[in-house]
């Protein structure tokens, strides 16, 4: 019963935070000239400050320092998952301000299906450090930290199928064009991808690639990730789950 009440409270506060974020965040739809995001869901980068008191302030390992960004009516809200249960409340500001603000302004956690503590955090802008206070579940104290969000991290994709041919494998993956320039495909005879070969696909609409000149009778492992090219620099998503197939 207590957990249900806590989750309902969290949802109510999350809605309030989204409304508050409207004052801070970008307004309107996105086009390249305006530099604003259209309504939708994105994968973005998030960098926490892990120094100082209460320094165990990490993003969930599975997320690889990324989080989900939801844009609705121009309001940007990030779903930040922390690694562990060390903090159960956040506040957008300093620890001192969190104490003065009181419980109505705090962001409580919501436990997701994977048992991570998640927080609905308003995003006002990218590539700027913002103060965030985190409340320790054991120490019962607020700690000062910062968060920085980046739109350069492209959305993740997934392998769909492998089809073995004569000394070749046809690889198919999920199309992902949101904030993505293309894909990088990696393959190896080792499940750890030791000594792996890689190839880059420069069109974000291309979802198949046939890898040739493979060794007959060998088992090959494949994985794929997206990338975004900004100038001469490449930004990569995390790798997809791997799949394997035995070459004919």
VEXMAR-282375 format. One record per residue (C-alpha): x, y, z; residue in one letter. Coordinates in steps of 0.02 Angstrom, whole numbers, padded with zeros to 5 digits, always signed. Layout:
<nodes>
XYZA;...
</nodes>
This chain:
<nodes>
+00000+00000+00000X;+00141+00119+00048X;+00232+00083-00115X;+00072+00116-00216X;+00045+00284-00130X;+00227+00328-00158X;+00213+00290-00344X;+00051+00391-00361X;+00134+00537-00274X;+00284+00520-00389X;+00172+00527-00542X;+00084+00683-00480X;+00247+00771-00444X;+00318+00717-00613X;+00170+00800-00700X;+00201+00958-00599X;+00384+00956-00650X;+00337+00939-00833X;+00224+01092-00816X;+00365+01188-00733X;+00485+01136-00870X;+00376+01226-00997X;+00436+01392-00926X;+00618+01338-00944X;+00626+01238-01102X;+00619+01264-01289X;+00451+01306-01361X;+00379+01254-01529X;+00420+01117-01652X;+00592+01079-01717X;+00676+01116-01881X;+00860+01125-01922X;+00861+01315-01934X;+00771+01342-01769X;+00878+01212-01681X;+00730+01147-01583X;+00664+00972-01558X;+00498+00916-01629X;+00379+00824-01515X;+00432+00643-01495X;+00550+00529-01401X;+00739+00535-01417X;+00894+00456-01344X;+01012+00590-01278X;+01172+00594-01179X;+01175+00634-00993X;+01332+00668-00893X;+01322+00668-00702X;+01444+00747-00581X;+01515+00605-00477X;+01635+00705-00369X;+01618+00777-00195X;+01508+00718-00053X;+01388+00579-00098X;+01492+00547-00254X;+01405+00383-00301X;+01292+00479-00420X;+01297+00371-00575X;+01182+00340-00722X;+01124+00158-00738X;+01261+00051-00815X;+01139-00017-00946X;+01107+00159-01011X;+01290+00200-01050X;+01266+00381-00995X;+01111+00405-01101X;+00930+00435-01056X;+00761+00450-01140X;+00702+00624-01185X;+00517+00658-01213X;+00464+00817-01301X;+00281+00864-01289X;+00213+01033-01342X;+00392+01095-01345X;+00424+01043-01164X;+00577+00931-01139X;+00580+00803-00999X;+00718+00673-00971X;+00690+00505-00888X;+00851+00485-00789X;+00888+00313-00716X;+01015+00303-00575X;+01123+00152-00543X;+01066+00084-00376X;+00950+00145-00241X;+01066+00266-00153X;+00959+00419-00190X;+00770+00428-00180X;+00738+00613-00213X;+00808+00747-00328X;+00789+00935-00332X;+00833+01050-00476X;+00947+01168-00382X;+01069+01165-00238X;+01057+01060-00080X;+01029+01217+00023X;+00886+01270-00090X;+00810+01095-00084X;+00793+01104+00105X;+00710+01274+00097X;+00596+01227-00048X;+00514+01082+00042X;+00439+00918-00013X;+00318+00988-00142X;+00466+01040-00251X;+00564+00878-00238X;+00566+00747-00376X;+00532+00574-00301X;+00589+00414-00385X;+00481+00291-00480X;+00544+00113-00487X;+00535+00044-00664X;+00513-00135-00724X;+00700-00166-00710X;+00700-00102-00530X;+00798+00055-00570X;+00757+00217-00481X;+00700+00339-00616X;+00670+00526-00606X;+00575+00643-00722X;+00694+00789-00745X;+00652+00949-00842X;+00780+00995-00976X;+00801+01179-01014X;+00948+01169-01135X;+01085+01056-01201X;+01271+01060-01160X;+01248+01161-01001X;+01280+01102-00824X;+01131+01123-00710X;+01130+01106-00521X;+01039+00956-00451X;+01031+00903-00269X;+01015+00717-00227X;+00947+00651-00063X;+01040+00500+00008X;+00928+00358+00066X;+01051+00304+00202X;+01135+00464+00255X;+00971+00561+00251X;+01056+00714+00181X;+01057+00819+00022X;+01213+00820-00088X;+01258+00946-00223X;+01285+00879-00399X;+01263+00932-00579X;+01189+00857-00737X;+01228+00900-00918X;+01121+00841-01064X;+01184+00821-01242X;+01087+00794-01403X;+01240+00726-01494X;+01210+00548-01435X;+01110+00458-01571X;+00966+00339-01542X;+01009+00155-01521X;+00959+00023-01649X;+00939-00167-01645X;+00990-00316-01749X;+00841-00401-01830X;+00909-00549-01927X;+01061-00640-01995X;+01053-00747-02153X;+01202-00857-02192X;+01260-00881-02370X;+01411-00958-02453X;+01556-00875-02361X;+01441-00728-02325X;+01308-00663-02205X;+01167-00543-02243X;+01135-00431-02092X;+00972-00337-02062X;+00941-00209-01925X;+00806-00087-01869X;+00799+00080-01960X;+00835+00227-01847X;+00838+00400-01926X;+00809+00509-01772X;+00971+00605-01740X;+01067+00472-01837X;+01189+00492-01983X;+01221+00307-02014X;+01271+00140-01938X;+01426+00043-01891X;+01423-00146-01907X;+01547-00254-01813X;+01580-00441-01833X;+01699-00571-01763X;+01721-00757-01733X;+01734-00714-01547X;+01583-00675-01438X;+01691-00543-01352X;+01726-00463-01521X;+01912-00479-01498X;+01999-00432-01660X;+01831-00383-01735X;+01812-00309-01908X;+01696-00162-01937X;+01610-00075-02080X;+01520+00092-02086X;+01354+00122-02173X;+01336+00306-02218X;+01149+00309-02255X;+01030+00306-02107X;+00894+00231-02219X;+00998+00078-02265X;+00953-00072-02155X;+01042-00218-02238X;+01223-00262-02276X;+01301-00421-02344X;+01471-00463-02272X;+01575-00570-02391X;+01740-00665-02390X;+01702-00751-02225X;+01770-00921-02175X;+01663-01072-02216X;+01595-01170-02068X;+01641-01032-01944X;+01521-00956-01819X;+01515-00766-01828X;+01448-00641-01703X;+01371-00476-01759X;+01316-00314-01676X;+01271-00141-01738X;+01264+00037-01673X;+01214+00205-01742X;+01321+00360-01759X;+01298+00545-01782X;+01430+00645-01875X;+01454+00826-01822X;+01589+00909-01927X;+01733+00785-01923X;+01683+00706-01758X;+01581+00547-01735X;+01461+00515-01590X;+01407+00334-01562X;+01261+00249-01476X;+01288+00095-01370X;+01300-00072-01462X;+01147-00177-01498X;+01130-00351-01425X;+01234-00475-01523X;+01173-00614-01637X;+01270-00760-01711X;+01259-00874-01862X;+01365-01012-01941X;+01429-00976-02116X;+01389-01105-02249X;
</nodes>
